[in-house]
Amino acid sequence: MKNIRISTAQFENRSGDKEYNLSVIESLSEKAASQGSDVIAFHECSVTGYTFARDLTREQLLAISELIPEGESISKLQKIAAKNNIFVLAGLFEKDNEGRIFKAYVCVGKNGLVARHRKLHPFIHEALTPGNSYTIFSLADWKCGILICYDNNVVENVRATALLGAQVIFMPHVTMCTPSPRPGSGFVDPELWKNKMENAALLRSEFDGPKGREWLMTWLPSRAHDNGIYAVFSNPIGMDGDQLKNGCSMIIDPFGRIMAECRSLDNEFVTAKITPEKPEQSGGYRYTMARRPELYRDIIGRDHTSVQKVAWMREKK
């Protein structure tokens, strides 16, 4: 198994403006490829925008959704991948021929669609249908998985994806800087973004504090460490709908250490070299091999009523 170079990006998307968002994806992909990257990953709903969808009608959401792989955005991503000889991972709303709508994330290469994941725990809109399967695929002999945002907060999903063979898990998000019952959480004032250079120090303080990165660091490294996987986290920077997001896209190794992280207030990407020896050297690999499923198979698999509460969601207008 060969080393590969993976980039993760942050950028400020425009709500519902696929043409613009795909132009940024193209620009960053070209730059990453020119610097030797084999793969670049973008955030959840990076093609369409995310937060604005909560105020759409079902018909409006269906209108911005696309068939996969027949849709125009997949075709554009394929052209980007082929032109730059790079795999591109990006997110959008998907529809099927029965009129169901999904939150999807795709991996596209020069020959077309490589993988598609449908979010297991969608909540931005009541019209969304949850996905019902895990996603495992190969990139340059590496086994990879995809889990979208809230999927990663349910720890069983990360363990299951790792048990299915994933050595790298792509974790696209639109997260942080939203209210929650946890102490210190909340929105960051969008007014600060209107003059981001003048407010750079205050923005960085807000972005890195308990509203943002400080919370992320309580759980994200442990997902990589405990499962012995590379975690590729992607998140937008700037305004997403009416919410200000803090970026911090990063790649974490199987020891739970940050290998590379976006730290500017601009569109950017960072890159890390993924090497095959780390997963089997990690504690997470040893812990996984030491499991005794007979002790907890019936406990973990027990039926229960799923309750998903998101504090920042408001009632539809």
Steps between C-alpha positions, in 0.01 A plus 500: 500500500648832389512835677235744381464874545158618617387862519208636699352839417297779653314763300210740528219360288203692360153368579344331198770626260639178356689673221696717742562221750622264229732775372665520844520121518667504158751770598602332826516157334730635230732655758505185712580283198778736394655449842487121473172409667326179395171581674319814619197503730244779543228555761145373531271649230799689357337501156166642615544668836336359810331711768271688258325171416311497830275780366425339164176327415521135403451602137783754519732244660409248232579760234860550620553125546658289229499143381827320568697428285300656216489854643687799363709546816641148479589567137677821598686330785613228258638762265686665790642163605604404148658836419711492816545123549364523854214340691244755619259450791209742536143515631157582358130419529401190306162387363404162362246395239237446772526860618689426821762753610830416669799686638780353289878516487689365202849404393560565131801410288597550140281206394193611695334415829714293738278505810186659643393521864152598612498667841373263767382775737364794294307776677521825301163431335215262579477393134839328515514121498772344718757278336498140613848364432867560565733598218832331427703556184858480373732786409846400382477171694390679818166401653300816568169587659270803516291625792323835475500740797256365764577145381837542673348606832338158535810304593366167376503632143873570507579163658278318250666676206843411636397138559390483136860576408530877473850630568406857401162651585391820330295709744339796318320742733316828534545534873606705803394850601140399573299480824502179701437388860876468546666788691640786295328419173320751280500697176786729402376849406483522117573874523861412582538340158409816311843642586685177569850641473435773757327243723747218434621462859148495642381258232789266571423512871134416435583235242755324722304526827220287643264600217731344248833319489521444875186286477624322187817395677300326773386227261651507150853377588350217703310370196830462317693370802247247626444348158855523363396696190591820319220754543459756221282779642363773270296804606405835338641839595289816505127537449287195426149637469457722805759316710871572533723192481857467618674266257781312679503227234766252608650156457561287810718190507421166670676619815252788535757761397426791266711465186375812320234764567353803325565803722430802282173690459509442123428225251786254529606137524765305688660171407639199686688193384310185597732207568405133554696421816310726743165318521651172620735685737210679667335421829164499323609206287606302807179585686290394203684169475449441874121537487270235654174545307327224696494731803308784338350379172147494642550830687624705206249343263200549728205684344424849625308808393732737319476863615697769317480852639684793344488815711557757224221380269209742496147428391434552131358836402 
